[in-house]
């Protein structure tokens, strides 16, 4: 119950907040919650690396195309201070959306998410796709790492890139068909394992989510 209310509160904060300071404070709170949930330093670095490719276009477009006072220090750039501030605000809000989504999916364990799907009338139809994606993710990460290593060792690797990408896409389609066939033929066994691993929706971190929810609403309402 508490975790469900906490997830709803996260959604409200992400949608309704548009001020810089509360958004930044909620981002810090999200970092702390992810740390408590077991998010390692490597996970944070990978997340920030992925977000960099979203932040960079935001700063470029807003910095160069937003009218205002141009940056004069340490040397002149055709970038407006208003554009940089706006880009910083949007980037922090995007980071809040990203990390709030990570928290929401980590609030419940994998077994609990499957239990929720079982208890939801229409969402239960999504279970085969969830299992398929989980199986494909493991195999495709191995394929991508292998193909990346082979591509880096090629002499004319940039000329070989289209062929390598085509092979990867073809491999993904083949793996998806194979995994779908395995899942279809072994679906009864998978369901029996899920029933044996059924869990009660409870968590030892509920007090953390309760305190975080109160702190988040305080930031949302008072700042």
ZIGI-V932451 format. One record per pair of residues at least 6 apart in sequence whose C-alpha atoms are under 8 Angstrom apart, sorted by sequence separation. I is the first residue (numbers start at 1). J is the second residue. D is the distance in whole Angstrom. If there is no record, write none. Layout:
# ZIGI-V932451
((I & J & D) (I & J & D))
This chain:
# ZIGI-V932451
((17 & 23 & 7) (70 & 76 & 8) (71 & 77 & 6) (117 & 123 & 5) (118 & 124 & 5) (151 & 157 & 6) (70 & 77 & 7) (71 & 78 & 7) (117 & 124 & 5) (70 & 78 & 6) (71 & 79 & 6) (70 & 79 & 5) (71 & 80 & 6) (117 & 126 & 8) (151 & 160 & 8) (70 & 80 & 4) (71 & 81 & 6) (117 & 127 & 7) (151 & 161 & 8) (69 & 80 & 5) (70 & 81 & 6) (68 & 80 & 5) (69 & 81 & 6) (67 & 80 & 6) (68 & 81 & 7) (69 & 82 & 7) (114 & 127 & 7) (151 & 164 & 7) (64 & 78 & 6) (65 & 79 & 8) (66 & 80 & 6) (68 & 82 & 6) (64 & 79 & 5) (67 & 82 & 7) (68 & 83 & 7) (63 & 79 & 5) (64 & 80 & 7) (66 & 82 & 7) (67 & 83 & 7) (63 & 80 & 6) (66 & 83 & 5) (147 & 164 & 8) (63 & 81 & 7) (65 & 83 & 7) (63 & 82 & 8) (64 & 83 & 7) (63 & 83 & 4) (62 & 83 & 5) (63 & 84 & 5) (147 & 168 & 8) (62 & 84 & 7) (59 & 83 & 8) (62 & 86 & 7) (63 & 87 & 7) (144 & 168 & 7) (59 & 84 & 6) (62 & 87 & 6) (143 & 168 & 8) (59 & 87 & 5) (58 & 87 & 6) (59 & 88 & 7) (58 & 90 & 8) (140 & 172 & 7) (58 & 91 & 7) (55 & 91 & 6) (136 & 175 & 7) (136 & 176 & 7) (136 & 179 & 7) (51 & 95 & 8) (132 & 176 & 8) (135 & 179 & 7) (132 & 179 & 7) (132 & 180 & 7) (132 & 183 & 7) (131 & 183 & 8) (128 & 183 & 8) (27 & 92 & 8) (30 & 96 & 8) (24 & 92 & 7) (27 & 95 & 7) (31 & 99 & 8) (34 & 102 & 8) (20 & 89 & 6) (23 & 92 & 7) (24 & 93 & 8) (27 & 96 & 5) (30 & 99 & 6) (34 & 103 & 6) (37 & 106 & 7) (19 & 89 & 8) (23 & 93 & 6) (26 & 96 & 7) (30 & 100 & 7) (33 & 103 & 7) (20 & 92 & 8) (24 & 96 & 8) (27 & 99 & 8) (23 & 96 & 7) (30 & 103 & 7) (18 & 93 & 8) (14 & 93 & 8) (114 & 194 & 8) (14 & 96 & 7) (14 & 97 & 6) (111 & 194 & 8) (115 & 198 & 7) (115 & 199 & 7) (14 & 100 & 8) (111 & 197 & 7) (112 & 198 & 8) (111 & 198 & 7) (112 & 199 & 6) (111 & 199 & 7) (112 & 200 & 8) (11 & 100 & 8) (112 & 201 & 6) (10 & 100 & 6) (10 & 104 & 8) (7 & 104 & 6) (3 & 107 & 7) (33 & 208 & 8) (33 & 212 & 8) (29 & 212 & 8) (29 & 216 & 8) (26 & 216 & 7) (26 & 219 & 8) (25 & 219 & 8) (22 & 219 & 6) (22 & 220 & 6) (22 & 223 & 6) (21 & 223 & 8) (3 & 206 & 7) (6 & 209 & 6) (17 & 220 & 7) (2 & 206 & 7) (6 & 210 & 7) (9 & 213 & 7) (3 & 209 & 7) (2 & 209 & 7) (3 & 210 & 8) (6 & 213 & 6) (13 & 220 & 7) (2 & 210 & 7) (9 & 217 & 8))
